[in-house]
Amino acid sequence: MFDLRIINGLIVDGTGGEPFYGDVAIREGMIVAVGNIEGEATQQIDATGLLVTPGFVDIHTHYDGQVTWCEELTPSSNHGVTTAVMGNCGVGFAPCRPEDKERLISLMEGVEDIPHPVLAEGLPWNWETFPEYLDSLAERKYDIDFAAQLPHGPLRVYVMGERGANCETATREDIEKMASLATEAIKSGALGFSTSRTLNHQTADGQPTPTLTAEIEEMVGIAKGVGAASSGVMQVVTDFKGSNREFEILRAMVEQSNRPLSVSVAQHHRVTDGWRSILKTIETANKEGINLKAQVCGRPVGVLFGLELTNNPFSAHPSYQSIDHLSLTEKLKILKSNGFKEKLLSEAPEVTANPFMRQVHKRYHDMYILEDEPNYEPSPSESISALAAERNIHPLELCWEILTADDGRNMIYYTFLNYGEGSLEPAKEMMEHPDTILGLGDGGAHCGSICDGSFTTHMITHWVRDRNRGDKLSLPWVIKAHCHDTAKAVGLNDRGLIAAGYKADLNVINLEKLKLHKPEVCYDLPAGGRRLMQYADGYVATIVSGEAIYINGKATGAKPGRLVRGSQSAPHD
């Protein structure tokens, strides 16, 4: 007797091999048989005409706060993700002394655009150490599984206090303590360690992340601490500042710890071919036995502009700043009032008050109207710059028209990264490189500016089925890349494949009907906080540990998801 049997589906098993028709039998949360299966089951899903895939493993999310107040890891679980890895980019909430709570909230607010009131009200702070943080999460039930990484920012502040927050050089004693705590965290169930070395990451008041200038001795010392636990992975985001120094640090971290490391890589619009040299260096390192991978993605890193969102093309204009605090209805009324548009368009933006806007007003060619069915590989001829030129108007005037239409809920898609040539061909080349893994979706973060937790759905709709501006990717390749390869990259070897003995995390998908909807603004966070959400059609069922958590896009209420403590062995190891 099986608990669940999925019959007659086209099975894409995650190995990269050709799909085949068959059944999947599940008992006690595990896959027990695949193929033509006889026997009764308590529940049955007829997958005739549908795909059956492993659940997606998303290795780059930021649910560190959300998991403390919510049992649903949306938007990831809305897009077929059955395991999410959080604690990326060196930010999080543990370890933390009571006097440093505000400091860590400010860091997360600035780096990941999660509003201060949301975190201040939502976080229970029933921990101090990282093991205590994990223990608090292990007591709860969720829709999907998740794993946590030890973030460098909180670790540094916990050990060094004000000195750590101010980016002062760590002493030998500081490094030894951080290394010891890293070992403790991994042994208690952390999946790995993460850090940030980019100027793009700042606190809410504009201060650099505490880890920005950490010296090689500190980085390697902590990596050794990870290695001492004989488990764990490492994740880094850095600017690759034009010298080999960053690669020296990354290589040394891997060599001294004997643990794998991944680093975020995307196409920058100022240096559109810089990613090639980065991947070449990573390729050379791997040939020398250094386990170093690049985390890449198959879509532009897209900042969304809107009247309800964190920024829009008028955010640095004095007249707009005077009304930004108002409700959408009030704001829209003033924007459409007599003479306000002309006043707004005549003003020079105060970019010093909003450094992000310095580049925005130079990049109308990177902005696009976000339609109800979003096109994430738009043609340059569809840009705000091109459309405005056709009408002989300033791009800002077109932005005003877009944002004040449709009750003020329209959005403009700003391709911030990964679209420097107006095409996703570079992204395709990055994804197909043997030393890359798929990531960077940032589910749970950037609540008012980015909604990329839907990367998993987009990989199928765009790259497998719909792309018309270049070659597509095969379905077996995409499923392997987002299931087996991501799981293996972070040591979760018990999932990501449809085979006997593996965890019963699965998706049943109607490929023909799979569709992404336009992101929308929701006010469902603590303190009535705002976030962007995105939904999809076509997920017939999403199954975690043998239980359906979504049926036809609707949550079932099942909560089989749990904290995953540390790396997991493959069934036959």
N, C-alpha and C positions, 0 to 999 in steps of 0.2 A: 504494500500500500504506500503510495507516494503522497506527500502533502500537496504538491502542485505538479501538474504536467502541462507543458506548453507544446502543442501539437501542430504539425504541418507547416512550420515556419521555414523561411529561408535563413539558415543559420550562418552568420558571419562570426566565426568563433574567436577572433582576436589574434590568430596566428599569422595572418596575412595570406593564408591559403584561399582557394576558391570557395565561395559560399556553397552550401549544400542543403537540401531539404531534409527535414527530420524533426524529431521531438527532443525536448529537454525535460528530464525528470528530477524533482527536487525533494529532498527529505531532510528535515532538521537543519534547514538553512544552508545546505550544501547541495551542489549538483552531484547526482549519483549515477546518471546515465545520459548519454547523448546518442541519437540515431533513431532507428525504428524501434520504439519501446512499447512493449505490452504491459498491461497492468492497470489497476484502478488508481484513482487519485481523489483526494478530498476536494480539490479544486482543479479546474482545467481552463486553459486559455487556448482558444482556437486561433492560431496565427496564420491561417491560410491567406496568402497574398501579402504577408507582412514580413518584415525583417526581425530576426532575433539576434541581438548583439549583447556583449558584456556591458555592464554599467560603465560609464565613463569615470576615469580617475583624474580629477583636476588637482594638479600639484601646486597651484599658485592662487590661494585665496586669502582673505583677511576676515574670517569669522570669529576672531579672538574675543571680541566683545559680544557679538550676536549669540554665540553659544551659551553665554551666561544668563541671557534673559529670554531666549526663544528656542523652541524645539524644532523649528523648521529652518533649514539652511537654504533658504531661497535668496536669490534666484537660481542658484546652482541646481537644486533638486528639481526645479521646473524644466531643466534642460538635460535630463538623463544622467546627471552626475550622481553616482552612488557612494563615492568616497571623495572627500575634499581635504586637502592639506593646507592648514592655516599657519600663521606665524611667520610669514614671509617678510622680506625687506627690513628685517631687524627691528620691527615695531610690534608691540604687544603689551600685556599688562602683568607679566610675572617674569622674574621675581619683583616684588615692590614693597618697600617699607611704607608705613602709613603716611609719612610726611612727603612722599614722592608721588602720591596718586595724581595730583593736579598736573605734575610735570609729564607723566605718561599720557594723560588725557590730552594735553596740549600737543604732544608729539603725534599721537594718532590722529587728532583733529587736523593738524597741518599736513601730514604726509598722506593720509588716506581719506580726507574730506568726510569725516564722520563728526557731526556737530557735537560741540561740548555738552549741551543739555542732554543729549541722547546718552552719552557715556556717563555723565554725572548721575543721572537717574537710573540708568540701566544696570551698571556694574555693581554687583553685590559686595565685592572686595572681601570675600570670605576665604582669603588666602594671603600669604606673604611670599612663601617660597614657590618655586616652579612645581615641585612635587605636590604641594598643597593645591595649587591651581588645577593640576591634572586630577587630583582626587575629587575636587569639587565638581568637575565636569563628568567624571566617571559615574557619579550618582544619578545622572539624568539620562533620559531617553530622547532620541532624535529621529527625524525622518531618514537621514542617511548617516553613514559612518564619516568620521573625520579624525585626522591626526594633527598633532601640534608640534611646532618647532620652537626651540628656545631662541628668543630674539635678543640680539646684541645690545640694542638701546637700553631696555630695562636692566639687563645684566650689568652693563657698565655703570649705570646710575646706582644700582643696588650696591655695588662694590665700592665705587669711588665717590658717590654723592655729588656735591656741587662740582667737584673737579671733573667728574665724568660727563656731566651735562654740558660743561664748558669746553669740551673737547681737549682737555689737558692730556699730556702724555701719561700713560699708565706706568706705574712703577713695577719692579719685578714682583713685589708682594701683591700688587693689584692683579697682575697677570696670572699669578699662581692661584689666587682666589677665584678668578673668573674661570680658569681652566678646571678647577676642582668642582665648581658649580655646574659647569657644562657636563662633566662626567656624571655627576649626580642626576642631572636632568635627563640625560640619555638613558641611564639605568632605571629611572623611574617611569620612562615611557615616552619621552620626547622622541620624535622621529628624526630630528636633526637640529641644526643651528643655522640662523640666518643673520645677515648683516647688510647695511646700506653704506655706500661710499659715493653717493651722488648729491650734487648741489640742488637737484630738483626736490629733494626731501628736506623739508623744514618744519619747525614747530608752528603752531598757530600764530605766534608773534614774530615769525620770520627768522628765528634762530636756526642754525644748521643742526641736523641730526647729530646726536652725541657721538656717533661712530664714524663721522665723515673722514676724520684725519687720523684714525687709529693706525699706529705704526705697525710695521711688519712683525715686530716681536710680539705685539698683542694679538694680532690675527693668527699667527702661527701657534702662539701659546694656547689660545682657545681651541684651535683645531686639534692640537695634541690632546686636549682634554676630551674632545669628542672621540678621538681615536682610542683613548684609554678605555672607553666603554666598549670597544670592539663592535660598534654598531653606529648607525646614524649617517645622515647625509648633511651637506652644507649648501646653502643658497646665498648668492651675492648679487646685489645690484650696484653697478659702478658706472662712472662716466667714461672710462678708458681715456684718460686725459691726454692722449697723444704721445705717451712714452711707454716704455716696456715695464715701468715700475708696477703697474697694476697686475700684469701677468706674472711678474716675479712673485708677488704676494700670493696670487691664486695657486700658482704651481707649488710654492713652498707649503701652503696650507694642505694641499693634497699629499705631497711627498712626506710631510712630517706626521700626518695623521693616518695615511693609508685609507682615507675615506673619500667617496665621490663628492664632487662639487659641481653645481650648475650656476651659470651666470646669465642674467637677462641680456638679450641682444635684440635690437630692432634697428630699422633703417632711420637714421636721422636726416631731416630735410636739408640741413646745411651741408652735410658731407654724405651724399647719397650712396657712395660706395664704401664707406667706412666699415660696414658690416663684413665685407669680403675679407679684409685683412684680419679682422677679429676672428672669423671662422677659420682662416688659414692658420693662425697661430694656435687655435684650439685643436685643429686637425694635427698639427705638428706635435703638440703635447700628447695627444692620444697615441700617436705612433711611437712615442717614447715611453708609453706605459702610464701616463698621467691621466687619471679618470676625471676628465673635465668636459662638461657638456654646456651647450648654449640653450637657454630657454627662449623659444621663439613662438610666434603666433601667425595665423593665416588671415589676418584682417588688420586694417589700420587701427592703431590705438586712437580711438575716437572720443574727443571731448564733446559733450553735448551742450549747446547753448540754448537758453530759453528764459522766459520771464519768471518761471518758478525755480530756476536752477541757480547754481552757484555763480555762474558767469554768463554773460552774453556780450555781443559786440559793443554795447553801450555801458558796460559796467564801470568804465573809467571816466565816463562823462559826468560832469558836475550835476547837470539837471536830472540825469537818471539816478545818481547816487542819492539825491534828495527824496526820491520816491521808492527806493529799493526796499524799504522796510514795510511798505504797504501790502495789503492783500492783492492777489492777482486781479480781482475785479476792480479795485480802486486804482491800481497801477495802470490797468488797461484803459480805464476811463480818462486818466490824465494824459497818457500817451497819445490818445486819439483826439484830445481837446484842441481847440483852435489855437494854432501858433506854436504848440509844444514841439511838434515834429520839426519845424523849421529851426527852432531854438536848439534842439538836441543835435541836429545835423551840422549846425554852424559851430559847435563847440570843439575845442581841442581836448582830446582825452588826457586825464591826469595819470599818466602811466606810472608815475612814481608811487602812487597810492595802490597800484595793482600791477606788480612787476610782470605777471603773466600776460597782461594786455600789451606789453611792449611789442611782442612779436605778432600778436593777433591781428593788429591793424596793418600789418605788412603781408598778411597771408590770406586774403580773400580768395585766392586761387585754390586754397586748401579747404574751403568751406562749401558745403552742399546742403540742399534742402533734404531733411529726413522725411521720407514718405511713409505712408501707412504700412507698406511692405518695404522695409529698408533695403536699399541697395548699397552694399558695403564695398563695391568696386565701381564707383561711378566714373564716367568719362570726364576728362578735364573740361569738355564743352558744357558740362552740366554744373560747373562751379558757380559760386556767387559772383565771382569776378567776370566770368564769361557771360552769364545771363544779364548782368548789369550793363556790360559793354554793348550787348545786342540792343538794349533799350536806351543806351546813351544816358544812363543815370549813375550816380555814385553807388558803389557796393553797399554802403551803409544805408542808403535809402531803400534798397531792396531788402536788406536785413530788417528794417523797420516794418516793411510791408509783410514779410513772412511772419515775424513774431507777433504782430498785432492782429493777424487773421486767426480764424478758428478759435475764437474765445481766448486767445492768448496762449494756447497750449501747443503751438507749433514749436519745432526744434530745428536747430541748425547743427549739422554734423561737421565738426572741425577735425580733420585728419592730422592729428598732432604728431604722430610717429608712424612709420611703416608705410608711408604713401608718398614719398618724396618725388617719385617720377610719375605720379598719377596712375599707377598700375600696381597690381599685386604679384607681378612676375618676380620681383626680388623676394617677396615673402615665400613664394613657392620654392624658389631656389634654396632659401634658408631652411624651410621645412624638410626638404628632401635631402639635406646634407646629413651624412651618417652620424655626425656628432652633435645633433640637436634633438631636443624633445619639446613637445607642445606644452605651453603654459601661458602665463601672463594675463589670465582672465580677470583676476582681482575681484572675484565674487565677494560680496560683503563690504566692499570699500567704495570710495569715491561716490558717496550716496547722491550728490547733487551735480555730478559732472560726467561720469563714465558709467556705461552699462555694458560691460564686456563679458559678464558671466555667461553669456549665451554663445561663446566661442564654439562650444561643442556642437550645438545645433547648426551653427553656420558652417562648420566644416563639412557637414553632410549636404545641407541644402545648396550651398554655393559651390563647393569644390567638387562634390560628387555629381550633382544633378544639374545645376543651373548656369554655371559659368559660361559666358560667351565672349570673353575678351582674351582668351588664351586656353591652353590645355587644362583639362580637369585632372583630378586625382582619383584613383580607383577606390571603390568602397572598402575592399579588404585592407588597403593601405591606411585609410583614415581611421578605421575601427582599431586596427592594431596600434596605430600611433597614439590614439586617445584612450586606450584601455590597457593593453599589455605593456606597451613601452613606457607609459607614464608610471604605471604601477611598479614595474621593475626598477625604474630610475630612482625611486625613493624607498625601495626595499619592501614593498608590499606585494610579495610574490605569491600570495594566496588568492589573488583576484586578477581580473583583467582578461581571463580566458573562459570560454565555454568548454569545459572538459570535466570529467568525473573527478571529484575530490576538491574542486575549486569552490570558492564562496559563491552562493547563488545570488549574485548581483547582476541583473539583466535589464535590458530594454526590449520592448516589443514596439516596432516603429512602422507606421504607414509612410513609406518613402514618398509616395505620390502626394500625400496631403501634408507632409511636414512643412511647416511654414513659421517664420519668425514674424511676430507683430512688432509694431513700433514701441519703443520704451514709453512708459508712462510714469507719472509722479504719484507716489502713494505717501500717506502720512500715518504710517503704522509702526513707527519706531517709538521707544520710550520717550516721554515728554512730548508726544505728538510729532516726533521728528520726521523729516522728509527723506525719502529715498527713491531712486529710480528702480523700476521693476520692468521686466520684459517677459512676455509669455510666448508660448509656441503651441501650434496645433500639430497633431500627428504622432504624439507619444501615446500609443494605445495602452501601454502599461510600463511602469518603472518598478522594479522589484529589488528589494534589499533583504539579504539573508532569507530569501524565499518568501517574503511577504510583499504584496503589492502596496506601494505607498502612493502611487498615482494610477488611476484608471481613466483613460480618455481625458487627460489633463486635469482631472479633479482629485484633490487629496483624499485619501481613504481614511485618514486619521491614524493609520498604523505608524508606530514609532519603533521600528526594529534597529535603528541606527545607534551606534555607540562610539565612544572614544576608542580609537585604536592605539594601543600602547606599543610604540616602537615597531621595528621591522618585523615582518611576518614571513615564515618559511613557506616554500612551495609545498603542495600536498605530498609530493613523493620524495622530499628531501629527508 
